[in-house]
Amino acid sequence: MANSPLSESTHQSASDQIITDARFSADGKRLVSASYDATVRVWDVESGKELKRIQAHMQHAYRAAFLPDGKRIVSGGDDDAREEPPQARA
């Protein structure tokens, strides 16, 4: 992955904010990252583009992962654990 756009993009972002966790989706097409800037970000692995930036926490975000359905993300930080996007349960 050293020559992929994702490694370049992640490095550029990491120079601004410390990335505390990164996990691949089950299909390997997306990556979710947690950062000291309290954001959780979703990346397209092939293009290296940031797909979504979520201001998930009031303080540092330490962990982030895709839930098994691949449609939701759970994250944890200094202040709490969060699930994004919030969805109604049947």
Residue pairs with C-beta under 8 A, 6 or more apart in sequence:
1 7
4 45
4 46
4 48
5 46
5 47
5 48
5 49
6 31
6 43
6 44
6 45
6 46
6 47
6 48
7 48
8 48
9 43
9 48
9 49
9 50
10 19
10 22
10 33
10 43
10 48
13 19
13 33
13 35
13 41
13 50
16 37
17 35
17 36
17 37
17 39
18 35
18 36
19 33
19 34
19 35
20 34
20 35
20 36
20 60
20 61
20 62
20 63
21 33
21 34
21 61
21 62
21 63
21 64
21 65
22 31
22 32
22 33
22 34
22 64
23 31
23 32
23 64
23 65
23 66
24 30
24 31
24 45
24 66
25 31
25 32
25 66
25 70
26 66
26 68
26 70
27 70
28 45
29 44
29 45
29 46
30 42
30 43
30 44
30 45
30 51
30 66
31 42
31 43
31 45
32 40
32 41
32 42
32 43
32 64
32 65
32 66
32 73
33 40
33 41
33 43
33 64
34 40
34 56
34 61
34 62
34 63
34 64
34 75
34 76
34 77
35 41
35 60
35 61
36 60
36 61
37 61
38 55
38 56
38 57
38 58
38 59
38 60
38 61
38 77
39 53
39 54
39 55
39 56
39 61
40 53
40 54
40 56
40 61
40 64
40 73
40 75
40 82
40 84
41 50
41 52
41 53
41 54
42 50
42 51
42 52
42 54
42 73
43 49
43 50
43 51
44 51
54 73
54 75
54 84
56 64
56 75
56 77
56 82
56 84
57 75
57 77
57 78
57 79
57 80
57 82
58 77
58 78
58 79
59 77
59 78
59 79
60 77
60 78
61 75
61 76
61 77
62 76
62 77
62 78
63 75
63 76
63 77
64 73
64 74
64 75
64 76
65 73
65 74
65 75
66 72
66 73
67 73
67 74
67 83
72 83
72 84
72 85
72 87
73 83
73 84
74 81
74 82
74 83
74 84
75 81
75 82
75 83
75 84
76 82
